[in-house]
Amino acid sequence: MKHPLQNAHRIQVAIPEDFDAWLALAGEVEHLFGPMCDVPEFRNALKSAIAESRAFCVKDVRGDNQTFIEGGILISRSPNAIAWFAVSTSSRGRGIGSSLLSYALSCFSGKDPVYVQTFAPGFKAGMPARYLYQKAGFIDLEPKALTPAGVPTVLMVK
């Protein structure tokens, strides 16, 4: 059965063949989150999320027949959490992030809280992400550690 929000921005469940395209997206945001592409734990977590149908994306197949992930989101169901979320720099400002977040939130029961660790208030590059989460009903819960790239974070809850 097709998910009701799946058509908004062509949201798809990621498939193993998308793995390299996901790594390319991760590479775009490593300056904020720290190393991911060459980190075995990240690679294994991404492979698991794809295998378990917990990875959703908006993708485009370019003229050279290469898959490009415009945005991707990974969820965890224990606890309910947004585990990873990014939109490609070239795809921002088109509603892809809002569509992906709405889609991911609809995958949870709605009875239990949903968590996300994101940028702390005052971190300028993180303002669009914070706004997106706040617009979806998330509020700050508690400060968290810096990312490996030295960026301050906070745990938010909806």
Secondary structure by P-SEA (a helix, b strand, c coil): cccccccccccccccccaaaaaaaaaaacccccccccccaaaaaaaaaaaaacccccccccccccccccccbbbbbcccccccbbbbcccccccaaaaaaaaaaaaaccccbbbbbbccccccccaaaaaaaaaaacccccccccccccbbbbbbbcc
